[in-house]
Amino acid sequence: MNKLYVVSSLMAALMLVAGCSLAPTYEKPDVNAPSAYKETSALQASEAGTWKTAQPSEEMLRGEWWTIFGDATLNDLEKQAQDANQNLTAAAARVKESRAINQTARAGLFPTLDAGFGPTREKFSPASQFLPPDGNVPAQTLWRAQASVSYEVDLFGRVSNTVQAANADTQQSEALFRSVQLALQADVAQNYFNLRELDAEADVYTRTVQLREEALKLVQKRFNEGDISELDLARAKSELATARSEAMTVQRLRAASEHGLAVLLGKAPAEFTMAADPLRPVTIHVPPGLPSALLERRPDVAAAERAMAAANARIGVAKAAFFPSLTLTGSGGFESATLGDLFKWSSRTFLLGPFAGTALNIPIFDGGRRKGNLANARAIYEEDVASYRQQVLVAFREVEDNLSDLRILEDQTATQDDAVKASVRAAQLSRTQYTEGAVNYLDVIDAERTVLQTQRSSVQLRGAQAISTVNLIRALGGGWGDANPTPVPEPSLAQK
């Protein structure tokens, strides 16, 4: 009676601790997020909002942020990439894998139920039947139709912590998918603007080649009339050939850019062609919001945070291995020597308790395996904490980089426009003076080279401005909170 009381008390105590978690209380580490970005001036309250602690919101819809550029071609390319990009398809498959593993882990919260039917042939030994050594025990066939059930009581939270870790892994996989998706959207926009920038450069070279051809005709005429030497003629031919060669370089770069964009769209380069369309200035101002909002929106930061949560739960799993585990098993059904008697009421049978071993397992000695597993789980958590903090720092840096780029580019493009106007005017004056014989042809060549250089620089700055705008949106996690992008008036471009 006393033994039964002790066993009952022990079982009752074990049931009381069922579901208790040994995992440390999970808290996101402090990353010392600044109250504002270094590259922003004092933000308006309507734009920045109020300071608040970051809350997980990486799942919030970003919307089609690329539509702020007002480019129907870009909108169509983004849709094509969303439907056919292979990297995005692979990321979606990884999410499915993670969800399947999560489903497997969650199965541990429920009992397993199996059913079986069939005969067994068995022969007992004489000793097991308390017979003499030469006793004859006939073999017999038993028919069985039975169901069995098994359930592990979640002592000390081993099962629940495993499920929590699997949930966090799934959330991490989903965040990584959104990160791949955002990267794809940004890459498409960047490649598109790069292609348009090269179209604009090609347009500059087309006009330059036309000017050089006109200049060569003028020089050829003056040479034929004996007004100049052959040296000027040779220089004019050289400048024309150089301009044509540089135009071919731009064509080569454009072809490579077009091929890269095709791959992003999930197409072979041979299946994709884009008509030339020079870049138009991108003058969208994207409010960055608060650094705390960045921690909420960046999918890569969210993925790093979910990795921490999974590692924290696995510490609980490793701790639970030091404590007893309890598995409840049982089976019931019918058993008889003949198939005809199998389902008679008198053939019923049942078995409670494990078929082999014990229901309650208490770890005693394993050579330090559990201790090593626990140390490993804690080390992985520490690594994930460091990775999370580093990812946050990288996120802050990327936002600051693009804010500074856009701030400087805005002034630089205006300055470059002035340079283009001045160089065009200087080239016009040098050509006029050369016609009048006031300067030699080297002055004309230098002036026209300066025009080409300043125009190319202007186009490249416009391209950098567009790409930096895309990069800023990407660094902000694909959006800008509740604020709306504010267009600003387009500056007038210097015309040749």
PyMOL commands that set and color helices and strands:
alter all, ss='L'
color gray80, all
select helices_A, chain A and resi 2-17+45-48+65-69+72-84+86-109+127-129+158-224+230-264+269-271+291-297+299-320+339-341+345-347+369-435+441-475
alter helices_A, ss='H'
color red, helices_A
select strands_A, chain A and resi 112-122+140-153+284-285+325-336+348-352+360-361+486-487
alter strands_A, ss='S'
color yellow, strands_A
deselect
rebuild
show_as cartoon
